[in-house]
Amino acid sequence: MLIEQPPTLFRKLYPAALWRVRPEEKAVYLTFDDGPIPEVTPWVLGVLGKYGIKATFFMVGDNVRKHPAVFRMVVEQGHRLGNHTFNHLRGFQHSSPDYLANIELANEALQTDLFRPPHGHLTRDQYMMLRHRYRIIMWDVVTRDYSKKLRPPQVLANVLRYARNGSIITFHDSLKSWGNGNLRYALPRSIEFLQEEGYEFRVL
């Protein structure tokens, strides 16, 4: 549970970040990290379109540079964009000036006020600087679809077990989540389960 649904203590490290939206409303917020990539993102868009859902895509700037046509697909289909750095950097491993410069490089294309740090890693200085420039978006449920240790039914089980009112649910439109079959199995089944439970899907 420490990974799938972060405990209160961890959430308090970044008090201005958004981990969960209004718990009094029966709504969830699908998010996708690490794209856009041609092998996966168009499939995700197809699934979302099938169910009439809009989501938020936290994109890596270098992937936007390499795959502009896929990037345009996301924009043209009306989904929300978020910044996930230009090179998928861990904040702990970089100086604050270098880290912020990398984020701003990504934002030249993304033009968004939403930011999600890769792996959730931010130093205190980075957090304090970013909170005045971006809405920092974390998560209430991470599916772990990227994990080689989890089988597809286990990824689905994470959604079924932990999703609740206001949950920000994180999938990945990445080769890791695609190659192990987790995303293909869990995403449509998660959507169907949440719809059957009466949840509305919203964007951040």
ROTOR-369275 format. One record per residue (C-alpha): residue number from 1; residue in three letters; x, y, z. Coordinates in nm, 3 decimals, m for minus. Last residue first. Layout:
<rs>
R   resi   resn         x         y         z
R    NUM    Ala         X         Y         Z
...
</rs>
This chain:
<rs>
R   resi   resn         x         y         z
R    204    Leu    m0.753     1.805    m1.359
R    203    Val    m0.976     1.609    m1.592
R    202    Arg    m1.295     1.429    m1.490
R    201    Phe    m1.441     1.079    m1.499
R    200    Glu    m1.767     1.026    m1.312
R    199    Tyr    m1.787     0.725    m1.084
R    198    Gly    m2.102     0.514    m1.060
R    197    Glu    m1.954     0.182    m0.951
R    196    Glu    m2.027     0.040    m1.296
R    195    Gln    m1.828     0.325    m1.446
R    194    Leu    m1.537     0.249    m1.216
R    193    Phe    m1.540    m0.118    m1.311
R    192    Glu    m1.561    m0.043    m1.683
R    191    Ile    m1.275     0.202    m1.663
R    190    Ser    m1.059    m0.042    m1.468
R    189    Arg    m1.131    m0.317    m1.719
R    188    Pro    m1.031    m0.093    m2.009
R    187    Leu    m0.705     0.008    m1.839
R    186    Ala    m0.600    m0.318    m1.676
R    185    Tyr    m0.539    m0.559    m1.962
R    184    Arg    m0.371    m0.338    m2.216
R    183    Leu    m0.183    m0.154    m1.943
R    182    Asn    m0.042    m0.467    m1.782
R    181    Gly     0.066    m0.647    m2.099
R    180    Asn     0.433    m0.653    m1.997
R    179    Gly     0.540    m0.464    m2.308
R    178    Trp     0.280    m0.193    m2.273
R    177    Ser     0.351    m0.082    m1.917
R    176    Lys     0.723    m0.072    m1.987
R    175    Leu     0.682     0.082    m2.332
R    174    Ser     0.504     0.380    m2.179
R    173    Asp     0.154     0.527    m2.170
R    172    His     0.165     0.502    m1.792
R    171    Phe    m0.131     0.478    m1.550
R    170    Thr    m0.193     0.705    m1.252
R    169    Ile    m0.525     0.745    m1.074
R    168    Ile    m0.610     1.075    m0.904
R    167    Ser    m0.879     0.963    m0.663
R    166    Gly    m1.156     1.208    m0.576
R    165    Asn    m1.395     0.950    m0.438
R    164    Arg    m1.222     0.614    m0.412
R    163    Ala    m0.985     0.389    m0.606
R    162    Tyr    m0.774     0.168    m0.378
R    161    Arg    m0.895    m0.190    m0.414
R    160    Leu    m1.035    m0.199    m0.765
R    159    Val    m0.748     0.008    m0.899
R    158    Asn    m0.481    m0.208    m0.736
R    157    Ala    m0.669    m0.521    m0.845
R    156    Leu    m0.632    m0.416    m1.209
R    155    Val    m0.256    m0.410    m1.164
R    154    Gln    m0.271    m0.752    m0.998
R    153    Pro    m0.478    m0.892    m1.285
R    152    Pro    m0.208    m0.776    m1.533
R    151    Arg     0.083    m0.948    m1.354
R    150    Leu     0.308    m0.752    m1.122
R    149    Lys     0.684    m0.797    m1.080
R    148    Lys     0.772    m0.640    m1.415
R    147    Ser     0.619    m0.316    m1.289
R    146    Tyr     0.507    m0.043    m1.530
R    145    Asp     0.136    m0.096    m1.453
R    144    Arg     0.212     0.010    m1.098
R    143    Thr    m0.149     0.133    m1.065
R    142    Val    m0.060     0.448    m0.874
R    141    Val    m0.356     0.562    m0.669
R    140    Asp    m0.394     0.897    m0.488
R    139    Trp    m0.154     1.080    m0.713
R    138    Met     0.082     1.379    m0.736
R    137    Ile    m0.003     1.702    m0.916
R    136    Ile     0.201     2.017    m0.853
R    135    Arg     0.005     2.317    m0.977
R    134    Tyr     0.281     2.518    m1.134
R    133    Arg     0.482     2.841    m1.099
R    132    His     0.460     2.924    m0.728
R    131    Arg     0.470     2.557    m0.622
R    130    Leu     0.776     2.503    m0.839
R    129    Met     1.018     2.706    m0.631
R    128    Met     0.919     2.556    m0.296
R    127    Tyr     0.918     2.205    m0.439
R    126    Gln     1.261     2.244    m0.593
R    125    Asp     1.400     2.375    m0.265
R    124    Arg     1.249     2.087    m0.066
R    123    Thr     1.392     1.833    m0.307
R    122    Leu     1.149     1.662    m0.539
R    121    His     1.095     1.298    m0.629
R    120    Gly     0.741     1.185    m0.712
R    119    His     0.886     0.917    m0.941
R    118    Pro     0.895     1.180    m1.218
R    117    Pro     0.766     1.511    m1.078
R    116    Arg     0.414     1.602    m1.193
R    115    Phe     0.352     1.953    m1.321
R    114    Leu     0.035     2.132    m1.430
R    113    Asp     0.041     2.496    m1.546
R    112    Thr     0.066     2.398    m1.912
R    111    Gln     0.233     2.529    m2.226
R    110    Leu     0.344     2.182    m2.342
R    109    Ala     0.591     2.281    m2.613
R    108    Glu     0.800     2.541    m2.430
R    107    Asn     0.699     2.361    m2.114
R    106    Ala     0.953     2.086    m2.168
R    105    Leu     1.237     2.338    m2.165
R    104    Glu     1.086     2.494    m1.853
R    103    Ile     1.102     2.160    m1.675
R    102    Asn     1.465     2.108    m1.774
R    101    Ala     1.554     2.456    m1.653
R    100    Leu     1.386     2.379    m1.320
R     99    Tyr     1.598     2.068    m1.275
R     98    Asp     1.922     2.239    m1.372
R     97    Pro     1.860     2.533    m1.135
R     96    Ser     1.753     2.299    m0.851
R     95    Ser     2.058     2.077    m0.879
R     94    His     1.992     1.726    m0.999
R     93    Gln     1.970     1.373    m0.858
R     92    Phe     1.695     1.436    m0.601
R     91    Gly     1.468     1.583    m0.870
R     90    Arg     1.455     1.261    m1.067
R     89    Leu     1.455     1.358    m1.432
R     88    His     1.221     1.234    m1.704
R     87    Asn     1.420     1.414    m1.977
R     86    Phe     1.205     1.717    m2.059
R     85    Thr     1.019     1.729    m1.727
R     84    His     0.677     1.564    m1.662
R     83    Asn     0.462     1.864    m1.761
R     82    Gly     0.085     1.818    m1.782
R     81    Leu    m0.160     1.828    m2.069
R     80    Arg    m0.538     1.794    m2.061
R     79    His    m0.720     1.591    m2.327
R     78    Gly    m0.931     1.741    m2.603
R     77    Gln    m0.885     1.496    m2.888
R     76    Glu    m0.680     1.752    m3.079
R     75    Val    m0.429     1.781    m2.796
R     74    Val    m0.369     1.408    m2.762
R     73    Met    m0.343     1.362    m3.138
R     72    Arg    m0.106     1.659    m3.161
R     71    Phe     0.138     1.485    m2.928
R     70    Val     0.121     1.174    m3.145
R     69    Ala     0.215     1.384    m3.448
R     68    Pro     0.494     1.557    m3.257
R     67    His     0.673     1.232    m3.169
R     66    Lys     1.042     1.306    m3.108
R     65    Arg     0.996     1.652    m2.957
R     64    Val     0.696     1.544    m2.751
R     63    Asn     0.901     1.247    m2.631
R     62    Asp     1.178     1.486    m2.531
R     61    Gly     0.928     1.691    m2.333
R     60    Val     0.807     1.400    m2.122
R     59    Met     0.431     1.424    m2.094
R     58    Phe     0.189     1.419    m1.805
R     57    Phe    m0.133     1.329    m1.989
R     56    Thr    m0.461     1.425    m1.819
R     55    Ala    m0.776     1.236    m1.911
R     54    Lys    m1.101     1.275    m2.105
R     53    Ile    m1.345     0.986    m2.122
R     52    Gly    m1.609     0.892    m2.379
R     51    Tyr    m1.571     0.517    m2.326
R     50    Lys    m1.450     0.437    m2.678
R     49    Gly    m1.256     0.762    m2.690
R     48    Leu    m1.058     0.669    m2.379
R     47    Val    m0.975     0.332    m2.530
R     46    Gly    m0.869     0.486    m2.860
R     45    Leu    m0.658     0.748    m2.687
R     44    Val    m0.478     0.474    m2.497
R     43    Trp    m0.410     0.294    m2.826
R     42    Pro    m0.275     0.615    m2.978
R     41    Thr    m0.045     0.657    m2.673
R     40    Val     0.113     0.312    m2.688
R     39    Glu     0.348     0.240    m2.979
R     38    Pro     0.356     0.599    m3.103
R     37    Ile     0.497     0.744    m2.780
R     36    Pro     0.367     1.043    m2.586
R     35    Gly     0.435     0.961    m2.320
R     34    Asp     0.578     0.926    m1.967
R     33    Asp     0.271     0.949    m1.742
R     32    Phe    m0.103     0.897    m1.787
R     31    Thr    m0.373     1.040    m1.561
R     30    Leu    m0.731     0.936    m1.491
R     29    Tyr    m0.922     1.157    m1.248
R     28    Val    m1.201     1.006    m1.039
R     27    Ala    m1.545     1.132    m0.940
R     26    Lys    m1.799     1.058    m0.670
R     25    Glu    m1.773     1.393    m0.497
R     24    Glu    m1.716     1.436    m0.122
R     23    Pro    m1.351     1.342    m0.156
R     22    Arg    m1.277     1.659    m0.358
R     21    Val    m0.948     1.594    m0.540
R     20    Arg    m0.665     1.373    m0.420
R     19    Trp    m0.289     1.417    m0.414
R     18    Leu    m0.264     1.782    m0.510
R     17    Ala     0.061     1.941    m0.400
R     16    Ala     0.056     2.228    m0.149
R     15    Pro     0.138     1.998     0.143
R     14    Tyr     0.447     1.843    m0.017
R     13    Leu     0.604     1.633     0.259
R     12    Lys     0.257     1.594     0.409
R     11    Arg     0.164     1.341     0.141
R     10    Phe     0.435     1.108     0.269
R      9    Leu     0.294     1.118     0.621
R      8    Thr    m0.060     1.059     0.496
R      7    Pro     0.033     0.731     0.330
R      6    Pro     0.081     0.696    m0.046
R      5    Gln    m0.166     0.462    m0.221
R      4    Glu    m0.009     0.206    m0.454
R      3    Ile     0.342     0.247    m0.321
R      2    Leu     0.294     0.236     0.056
R      1    Met     0.000     0.000     0.000
</rs>
